[in-house]
Amino acid sequence: MTDDALIKKIAKAYSTALALRLVQGEEGPFARVIEHVEIDHGECRRRLILDWHLPTLAEALPDHEKADDPDFVKAFNEANPVLVVPIHVMRRGRLMTDFTVEDQKGEHLYVCGRTEWGERTTWLLKVLWALVDIAPNGLGDYQRNRIEQAKRQYLSLPTESKREASKNARKSIRRLREASKSGLLLHPGTLERIEVLGRYIATRHLSWVHLTRRPGQTVRLTLSYRTRFAAEYPPAPSKGSLLRGRRLFQRSVEWARRAVGQEPFRFWVPLSMHSFCRSYHFTMPSPTGTYFKEQRFVLQNTLRKPQKDQEKALDKFCAENDAQTLGDKDAGGPVAHLYGRNLREAATSDHLLYAYAYVRERPPGTTAAATWLCFFSAAFLWFFWSTWDELVTATTAGTNITALFVALPGFASIWFSKAFQQEIRSRIPLVNRFALLLVGLSTFYTLVSTMINRAVSETVTGWPAFLADSFSQAGVLVFTISLSAMTLFLFGRRVQFHKCYQRLQNAVVKRYMS
């Protein structure tokens, strides 16, 4: 084999070895991954920073005799100024837009098209299927033909649709199992490796880029892309009922939030590249005017379970995989930071990891405004209810002034509703929205009660009896008590929010001051 042909073969083998390390390696190929996620209006924007020490030829191809030859390595580097390497793994069926890869200088790298990445991924499958081609067998023509059919189906996985690829992967593995029972002698573990890789390639897409680096060098790459994301609907667990672990009250509150148009305050963000690195750092900013009350890693099959069960399952996962997680005790800021080490999952694992975040309005916020609005409205209604007989009569000269005075809480609620027109609309809690609604209803009820009872007192015209009974002093008392209770509840929430925010801040500051 000529030197040029050997160099091309080694370059192809090097790329394939990196892909196998990315898919099946025991240790993540990247030294560190920093994932920054932004969620807004049904869209998820991700920006990943990858720190990668490219393995040398000897590290990637330890069994090749030329990998340690300095002269060959020099000739290889001169003949290959650009390496084609796998850089990202994405599940099939997910739409991505604006997928770009940049190097340390900010220059965009070439991402392989469909034809090239299909060829590269096919080489990956050929490496394992070669173990079948060299295996001794005493099979007949029928079984040999079935193995050839299985091979064609297996190597076509990268170019098939997700549904067809999954179906062909199962068919090819089934035929290979039948052949192994009929006399095909495979090395122990070969069939399992072929099956795992086939299932992996059938459901995932490998992105390849042209990298202007050489084996043994370090590189920092930045990936960015956008995907669709509905944060207001939590993902379904991989096992069990959709309603398992969910209380009726919690589901009712979530329905009410969506009904009134409140933006979500809980986020379940699937992690992207945590399985391919040794050190993982996740960051996500909170919406305007909010802070993170809770932040932690969660396994997919425990998403709808209580917090204690989620933490126990994650601790068990970390103990089994020698992994570590940090950051769940550092909540309280406008940016969530979560850290992980050795969070690698098996290719067939159901332990998909999510980043869970709970945002809350930063005090005092709109809760203070809603509290004072309810307080003054309740105070006036108490005054209005106590002086009902003097104010709501036909002979009272100040009836018109009274009706105008009753409208003051309505004007206050209009002022408060301007907050919904600003960028901070997402941070207005559901209780504050109900408080605004209650103030508006009480204002409307009081105005109508004044008009109806004044007309009832006159002798010229009258209102139906049921209106007089519905809009009465007793009804004003009901709204007055409701507003008073809402005021007390909002005051308690304001104190609770302030104490929670102060506690989280003190916990973080104390850690760095000690």
C-alpha positions as CSV (number, residue, x, y, z in Angstrom):
1,M,0.0,0.0,0.0
2,T,1.4,3.4,-1.0
3,D,1.9,6.1,1.6
4,D,-0.9,8.2,0.3
5,A,-3.4,5.3,0.4
6,L,-2.2,4.4,3.9
7,I,-2.6,7.9,5.2
8,K,-6.1,8.1,3.8
9,K,-6.9,4.8,5.5
10,I,-5.4,6.0,8.8
11,A,-7.4,9.2,8.6
12,K,-10.6,7.3,8.0
13,A,-9.7,4.9,10.9
14,Y,-8.9,7.9,13.2
15,S,-12.3,9.5,12.5
16,T,-14.1,6.2,13.1
17,A,-12.2,5.6,16.3
18,L,-13.3,9.0,17.6
19,A,-16.9,8.2,16.7
20,L,-16.7,4.9,18.5
21,R,-15.2,6.6,21.6
22,L,-18.0,9.1,21.4
23,V,-20.7,6.5,21.2
24,Q,-19.4,3.5,23.2
25,G,-16.4,4.9,25.2
26,E,-16.3,4.2,28.9
27,E,-15.1,7.8,29.5
28,G,-16.4,10.9,27.8
29,P,-14.1,12.2,25.0
30,F,-14.5,15.8,26.0
31,A,-12.7,17.2,29.0
32,R,-15.5,19.8,29.7
33,V,-18.8,20.9,28.4
34,I,-20.5,24.2,29.3
35,E,-24.1,24.3,28.2
36,H,-26.0,27.6,28.2
37,V,-29.7,27.4,27.7
38,E,-32.3,30.1,27.1
39,I,-36.0,29.4,26.9
40,D,-38.5,31.9,25.6
41,H,-41.9,31.7,23.8
42,G,-41.8,28.0,22.9
43,E,-38.1,28.0,21.7
44,C,-35.0,26.7,23.3
45,R,-31.7,28.2,22.4
46,R,-28.6,26.2,23.3
47,R,-24.9,27.2,23.2
48,L,-22.4,24.6,24.1
49,I,-18.7,25.1,24.7
50,L,-16.6,22.0,24.3
51,D,-13.0,21.7,25.6
52,W,-11.4,18.8,23.7
53,H,-8.0,17.3,23.8
54,L,-7.7,15.4,20.5
55,P,-6.1,12.0,21.1
56,T,-2.9,11.2,19.3
57,L,-2.7,8.6,16.6
58,A,-1.2,6.1,19.1
59,E,-4.1,6.8,21.6
60,A,-6.8,6.5,19.0
61,L,-5.3,3.5,17.1
62,P,-3.1,1.7,19.7
63,D,-2.9,-1.5,17.6
64,H,-1.6,0.1,14.5
65,E,2.2,-0.2,14.0
66,K,2.5,3.2,12.2
67,A,0.8,5.2,14.9
68,D,4.0,5.5,16.9
69,D,6.3,6.2,13.9
70,P,7.4,9.9,14.2
71,D,8.0,10.1,10.4
72,F,4.6,8.7,9.6
73,V,2.9,11.0,12.1
74,K,4.7,14.0,10.5
75,A,3.7,12.9,7.0
76,F,0.1,12.3,8.2
77,N,-0.1,15.8,9.7
78,E,1.2,17.4,6.5
79,A,-1.2,15.4,4.3
80,N,-4.2,16.1,6.5
81,P,-4.5,19.7,7.5
82,V,-8.2,19.1,8.1
83,L,-9.6,16.4,10.3
84,V,-13.2,15.1,9.9
85,V,-14.4,14.4,13.5
86,P,-17.8,13.7,15.1
87,I,-18.8,16.6,17.4
88,H,-22.4,16.3,18.4
89,V,-25.1,13.7,18.9
90,M,-28.8,14.5,18.5
91,R,-31.9,12.3,18.7
92,R,-33.6,11.8,15.4
93,G,-36.9,13.5,14.8
94,R,-36.0,16.8,16.6
95,L,-36.0,19.9,14.5
96,M,-32.9,22.1,14.8
97,T,-32.3,25.5,13.2
98,D,-29.3,27.7,13.0
99,F,-26.9,24.9,13.9
100,T,-23.4,26.4,13.8
101,V,-19.9,25.3,15.0
102,E,-17.2,27.9,15.7
103,D,-13.6,27.5,16.8
104,Q,-11.6,29.6,19.3
105,K,-11.2,32.4,16.8
106,G,-14.9,32.7,16.1
107,E,-14.6,31.2,12.6
108,H,-17.4,29.0,11.4
109,L,-16.5,25.4,10.7
110,Y,-17.9,23.3,7.9
111,V,-20.5,20.9,9.0
112,C,-20.8,17.7,6.9
113,G,-23.9,17.4,4.7
114,R,-26.2,14.5,4.6
115,T,-24.2,12.4,2.1
116,E,-20.9,12.8,3.9
117,W,-22.2,12.2,7.4
118,G,-24.1,9.2,6.1
119,E,-20.8,7.7,4.7
120,R,-18.9,8.5,7.9
121,T,-21.6,6.8,10.0
122,T,-21.7,3.8,7.7
123,W,-18.0,3.3,8.2
124,L,-18.7,3.2,11.9
125,L,-21.1,0.3,11.4
126,K,-18.8,-1.5,9.1
127,V,-16.1,-1.7,11.8
128,L,-18.3,-3.8,14.0
129,W,-19.9,-5.8,11.2
130,A,-16.4,-6.8,10.1
131,L,-16.3,-9.1,13.1
132,V,-19.2,-11.0,11.5
133,D,-17.5,-11.2,8.1
134,I,-14.4,-12.8,9.5
135,A,-16.2,-15.2,11.8
136,P,-16.0,-18.9,10.9
137,N,-19.2,-20.5,10.0
138,G,-20.6,-23.7,8.6
139,L,-23.8,-22.2,7.3
140,G,-25.7,-23.1,4.2
141,D,-26.6,-20.8,1.3
142,Y,-29.9,-19.9,2.9
143,Q,-28.4,-18.6,6.1
144,R,-25.6,-16.8,4.2
145,N,-28.2,-15.0,2.1
146,R,-30.0,-14.0,5.3
147,I,-26.8,-12.6,6.8
148,E,-26.1,-10.6,3.6
149,Q,-29.6,-9.2,3.9
150,A,-29.0,-8.4,7.5
151,K,-25.8,-6.6,6.6
152,R,-27.4,-4.5,4.0
153,Q,-30.2,-3.5,6.4
154,Y,-27.6,-2.8,9.1
155,L,-25.4,-0.6,7.0
156,S,-28.4,1.4,5.6
157,L,-29.4,2.6,9.1
158,P,-27.8,6.1,8.8
159,T,-29.8,6.9,5.6
160,E,-33.2,5.6,6.7
161,S,-35.9,7.4,8.5
162,K,-36.1,6.9,12.2
163,R,-39.0,4.5,11.9
164,E,-37.5,2.5,9.1
165,A,-34.1,2.5,10.8
166,S,-35.5,1.1,14.1
167,K,-37.4,-1.6,12.2
168,N,-34.3,-2.6,10.1
169,A,-32.1,-2.6,13.2
170,R,-34.4,-5.1,14.9
171,K,-34.7,-7.3,11.7
172,S,-30.9,-7.4,11.1
173,I,-30.2,-8.3,14.8
174,R,-32.9,-11.0,14.7
175,R,-31.4,-12.6,11.6
176,L,-27.9,-12.4,13.1
177,R,-29.1,-14.2,16.3
178,E,-30.7,-16.9,14.2
179,A,-27.4,-17.4,12.3
180,S,-25.4,-17.6,15.6
181,K,-27.7,-20.4,16.7
182,S,-27.2,-22.2,13.4
183,G,-23.4,-22.3,13.5
184,L,-22.0,-18.7,13.1
185,L,-19.2,-18.5,15.7
186,L,-18.9,-14.9,17.0
187,H,-16.5,-13.6,19.6
188,P,-18.2,-13.3,23.0
189,G,-19.9,-9.9,23.3
190,T,-19.8,-9.1,19.6
191,L,-23.5,-9.6,19.0
192,E,-24.4,-7.4,22.0
193,R,-22.0,-4.6,20.7
194,I,-23.5,-4.8,17.2
195,E,-27.0,-4.6,18.7
196,V,-26.3,-1.6,20.9
197,L,-24.6,0.3,18.2
198,G,-27.4,-0.4,15.7
199,R,-30.1,0.7,18.1
200,Y,-28.0,3.8,18.9
201,I,-27.5,4.8,15.3
202,A,-31.1,4.1,14.4
203,T,-32.4,6.7,16.9
204,R,-29.6,9.3,16.8
205,H,-27.8,11.6,14.4
206,L,-24.1,12.2,14.5
207,S,-22.8,15.6,13.3
208,W,-19.4,15.7,11.7
209,V,-17.3,18.8,11.1
210,H,-14.1,19.7,9.3
211,L,-11.6,20.7,12.0
212,T,-8.3,22.5,11.3
213,R,-6.4,20.7,14.0
214,R,-4.0,17.8,14.3
215,P,-4.1,14.8,16.6
216,G,-2.8,15.5,20.0
217,Q,-3.8,19.2,20.0
218,T,-6.4,20.9,22.2
219,V,-9.3,22.8,20.9
220,R,-12.3,24.8,22.2
221,L,-15.4,24.6,20.0
222,T,-18.7,26.5,20.4
223,L,-22.0,24.9,19.2
224,S,-25.2,26.7,19.0
225,Y,-28.7,25.8,17.7
226,R,-32.4,26.2,18.4
227,T,-35.1,23.7,19.0
228,R,-38.8,23.8,19.8
229,F,-39.6,23.7,23.5
230,A,-42.9,23.9,25.5
231,A,-41.8,24.7,29.0
232,E,-45.4,24.9,30.3
233,Y,-46.0,21.2,29.6
234,P,-43.7,18.9,31.7
235,P,-42.4,15.8,29.9
236,A,-44.1,12.5,30.5
237,P,-42.1,9.9,32.6
238,S,-40.6,7.0,30.7
239,K,-42.3,4.5,32.9
240,G,-45.7,4.5,34.8
241,S,-48.8,6.5,34.6
242,L,-48.9,10.1,33.5
243,L,-50.7,11.0,36.7
244,R,-48.5,9.0,39.1
245,G,-47.2,11.2,41.9
246,R,-49.2,14.2,40.9
247,R,-51.8,15.6,43.2
248,L,-55.2,16.9,42.1
249,F,-54.5,20.3,43.5
250,Q,-51.2,20.6,41.6
251,R,-52.9,19.7,38.4
252,S,-55.7,22.1,39.0
253,V,-53.2,24.9,39.7
254,E,-51.3,24.2,36.5
255,W,-54.6,24.2,34.5
256,A,-55.5,27.6,36.1
257,R,-52.2,29.1,35.2
258,R,-52.5,28.1,31.5
259,A,-56.2,29.3,31.5
260,V,-55.2,32.8,32.6
261,G,-52.2,32.9,30.3
262,Q,-49.5,32.9,32.9
263,E,-46.1,31.9,31.6
264,P,-44.5,28.8,33.3
265,F,-42.5,29.0,36.5
266,R,-41.2,25.4,36.4
267,F,-38.8,24.2,33.7
268,W,-37.7,20.7,32.8
269,V,-34.8,21.0,30.4
270,P,-33.3,17.9,28.9
271,L,-29.5,17.9,29.0
272,S,-27.6,17.7,25.7
273,M,-23.9,16.7,26.0
274,H,-23.5,15.5,29.6
275,S,-22.8,11.9,28.6
276,F,-19.8,12.8,26.4
277,C,-17.6,14.7,28.9
278,R,-16.0,14.3,32.2
279,S,-17.0,17.7,33.6
280,Y,-20.3,19.3,32.8
281,H,-21.6,22.8,33.6
282,F,-25.2,23.8,33.0
283,T,-26.4,27.4,33.1
284,M,-29.8,29.0,32.4
285,P,-30.9,32.6,33.0
286,S,-34.3,33.3,34.7
287,P,-37.0,35.5,33.2
288,T,-36.9,39.2,34.0
289,G,-37.7,40.0,37.6
290,T,-37.4,36.5,38.9
291,Y,-34.8,34.3,40.7
292,F,-34.3,30.6,40.9
293,K,-35.8,29.1,44.1
294,E,-34.8,25.5,43.2
295,Q,-32.4,24.0,40.8
296,R,-31.2,20.4,40.5
297,F,-30.6,17.5,38.2
298,V,-33.5,15.0,37.8
299,L,-33.8,11.6,36.2
300,Q,-36.5,11.4,33.5
301,N,-38.3,8.4,35.2
302,T,-38.7,10.4,38.4
303,L,-39.9,13.7,36.9
304,R,-43.4,13.5,38.4
305,K,-42.4,12.1,41.8
306,P,-41.9,14.1,45.0
307,Q,-38.6,15.9,45.5
308,K,-37.3,13.4,48.1
309,D,-37.8,10.5,45.7
310,Q,-36.1,12.4,42.9
311,E,-33.1,13.1,45.1
312,K,-32.8,9.5,46.3
313,A,-33.0,8.2,42.7
314,L,-30.3,10.7,41.6
315,D,-28.0,9.7,44.6
316,K,-28.4,6.1,43.6
317,F,-27.5,6.9,40.0
318,C,-24.4,8.8,41.1
319,A,-23.3,6.0,43.4
320,E,-23.6,3.4,40.6
321,N,-21.8,5.5,38.1
322,D,-19.2,7.2,40.4
323,A,-20.7,10.5,39.5
324,Q,-21.0,13.8,41.3
325,T,-23.4,16.7,41.2
326,L,-23.2,20.2,42.6
327,G,-25.2,23.4,42.5
328,D,-28.6,22.3,44.0
329,K,-27.8,24.2,47.2
330,D,-26.7,27.4,45.3
331,A,-30.2,28.6,44.2
332,G,-31.2,32.2,44.8
333,G,-29.7,34.1,41.8
334,P,-30.9,35.1,38.4
335,V,-28.8,32.4,36.7
336,A,-29.0,28.7,37.5
337,H,-25.6,26.9,37.7
338,L,-25.5,23.1,38.0
339,Y,-22.3,21.1,37.9
340,G,-21.8,17.4,37.2
341,R,-18.9,15.0,36.8
342,N,-19.0,11.6,35.1
343,L,-22.7,11.9,34.3
344,R,-22.3,9.3,31.5
345,E,-25.2,7.1,30.6
346,A,-25.2,3.8,28.9
347,A,-26.3,3.7,25.3
348,T,-29.4,1.7,26.2
349,S,-30.1,3.5,29.5
350,D,-33.5,5.0,30.4
351,H,-31.8,7.3,32.9
352,L,-32.1,10.5,30.8
353,L,-31.1,13.5,32.8
354,Y,-33.0,16.8,33.0
355,A,-32.2,20.1,34.7
356,Y,-35.2,21.1,36.8
357,A,-35.6,24.8,37.7
358,Y,-38.2,26.6,39.8
359,V,-38.4,30.4,39.4
360,R,-40.1,32.8,41.7
361,E,-40.8,36.6,41.6
362,R,-38.0,38.6,43.2
363,P,-39.4,40.5,46.2
364,P,-41.1,42.8,46.7
365,G,-42.2,42.7,43.0
366,T,-45.9,42.8,42.1
367,T,-46.9,41.0,45.3
368,A,-46.3,44.2,47.2
369,A,-48.4,46.2,44.8
370,A,-51.2,43.7,44.9
371,T,-51.1,43.6,48.7
372,W,-51.5,47.4,49.0
373,L,-54.2,47.4,46.3
374,C,-56.2,44.8,48.2
375,F,-55.6,46.6,51.5
376,F,-56.9,50.0,50.4
377,S,-59.8,48.4,48.5
378,A,-60.8,46.3,51.6
379,A,-60.5,49.4,53.8
380,F,-62.8,51.4,51.7
381,L,-65.3,48.6,51.4
382,W,-65.4,48.3,55.2
383,F,-66.2,52.0,55.3
384,F,-68.8,51.7,52.6
385,W,-70.5,48.7,54.2
386,S,-70.7,50.4,57.6
387,T,-72.2,53.6,56.2
388,W,-74.5,51.8,53.7
389,D,-77.7,53.3,55.1
390,E,-76.4,56.9,54.9
391,L,-74.8,56.6,51.4
392,V,-77.1,54.4,49.4
393,T,-80.5,56.3,49.5
394,A,-82.4,58.3,47.0
395,T,-82.4,61.4,49.1
396,T,-78.7,61.4,49.8
397,A,-77.1,64.3,48.1
398,G,-73.7,62.7,47.8
399,T,-74.8,59.6,46.0
400,N,-73.1,60.5,42.8
401,I,-69.9,61.4,44.7
402,T,-70.2,58.0,46.4
403,A,-70.5,56.2,43.1
404,L,-67.4,58.0,41.8
405,F,-65.6,57.2,45.1
406,V,-66.5,53.6,44.7
407,A,-64.7,53.6,41.3
408,L,-61.3,54.4,42.9
409,P,-60.4,50.8,43.5
410,G,-61.2,50.2,39.8
411,F,-58.8,52.9,38.7
412,A,-56.2,51.4,41.0
413,S,-56.6,48.0,39.4
414,I,-56.2,49.6,36.0
415,W,-52.9,51.1,37.1
416,F,-51.8,47.7,38.4
417,S,-52.8,45.9,35.2
418,K,-50.2,48.0,33.3
419,A,-47.7,45.5,34.6
420,F,-49.1,42.9,32.2
421,Q,-48.1,45.1,29.3
422,Q,-44.4,45.2,30.2
423,E,-41.7,42.6,29.8
424,I,-42.2,41.5,33.4
425,R,-45.5,39.9,32.7
426,S,-44.1,36.4,33.2
427,R,-43.2,37.1,36.8
428,I,-46.7,38.0,38.0
429,P,-47.8,35.1,40.3
430,L,-51.2,33.5,39.9
431,V,-52.4,34.7,43.3
432,N,-51.7,38.3,42.3
433,R,-53.8,37.9,39.2
434,F,-56.7,36.6,41.3
435,A,-56.3,39.5,43.6
436,L,-56.6,41.9,40.7
437,L,-59.6,40.0,39.5
438,L,-61.2,40.2,43.0
439,V,-60.7,43.9,43.2
440,G,-62.2,44.5,39.8
441,L,-65.3,42.3,40.7
442,S,-65.8,44.0,44.1
443,T,-65.6,47.4,42.4
444,F,-68.2,46.4,39.8
445,Y,-70.4,44.9,42.4
446,T,-70.3,48.0,44.6
447,L,-71.1,50.3,41.7
448,V,-74.1,48.2,40.6
449,S,-75.3,47.9,44.1
450,T,-75.3,51.6,44.6
451,M,-77.2,52.2,41.3
452,I,-79.8,49.5,42.0
453,N,-80.5,50.4,45.6
454,R,-80.8,54.1,44.7
455,A,-83.4,53.2,42.1
456,V,-85.3,50.9,44.4
457,S,-85.6,53.7,46.9
458,E,-87.3,55.9,44.4
459,T,-91.0,55.7,43.8
460,V,-91.1,56.5,40.1
461,T,-89.2,53.6,38.8
462,G,-88.0,50.3,40.3
463,W,-85.8,47.3,39.6
464,P,-86.8,43.7,39.8
465,A,-86.8,42.2,43.3
466,F,-84.1,39.6,42.5
467,L,-81.6,42.4,41.5
468,A,-82.3,44.2,44.8
469,D,-81.7,41.0,46.7
470,S,-78.6,40.1,44.8
471,F,-76.9,43.5,45.0
472,S,-77.3,44.3,48.7
473,Q,-75.4,45.3,51.8
474,A,-74.9,41.6,52.6
475,G,-73.2,41.0,49.2
476,V,-70.9,44.0,49.8
477,L,-70.0,42.3,53.1
478,V,-69.0,39.1,51.3
479,F,-66.7,41.0,49.0
480,T,-65.3,43.0,51.9
481,I,-64.4,39.8,53.8
482,S,-63.0,38.2,50.7
483,L,-60.7,41.2,50.0
484,S,-59.6,41.3,53.7
485,A,-58.7,37.6,53.5
486,M,-56.9,38.1,50.3
487,T,-55.0,41.0,51.8
488,L,-53.9,38.9,54.8
489,F,-52.9,36.1,52.5
490,L,-50.8,38.3,50.2
491,F,-49.2,39.9,53.2
492,G,-48.2,36.5,54.4
493,R,-46.9,35.5,51.0
494,R,-44.8,38.7,50.8
495,V,-43.2,37.9,54.2
496,Q,-42.7,34.3,53.1
497,F,-41.1,35.3,49.8
498,H,-38.8,37.8,51.5
499,K,-37.6,35.3,54.1
500,C,-37.1,32.6,51.4
501,Y,-35.1,35.0,49.2
502,Q,-33.0,36.2,52.2
503,R,-32.4,32.6,53.4
504,L,-31.1,31.6,49.9
505,Q,-28.9,34.6,49.7
506,N,-27.5,34.1,53.2
507,A,-26.7,30.4,52.4
508,V,-24.7,31.4,49.3
509,V,-22.9,34.3,51.0
510,K,-22.1,32.3,54.1
511,R,-20.4,29.6,52.0
512,Y,-18.0,32.0,50.4
513,M,-17.4,34.1,53.6
514,S,-16.6,31.1,55.8
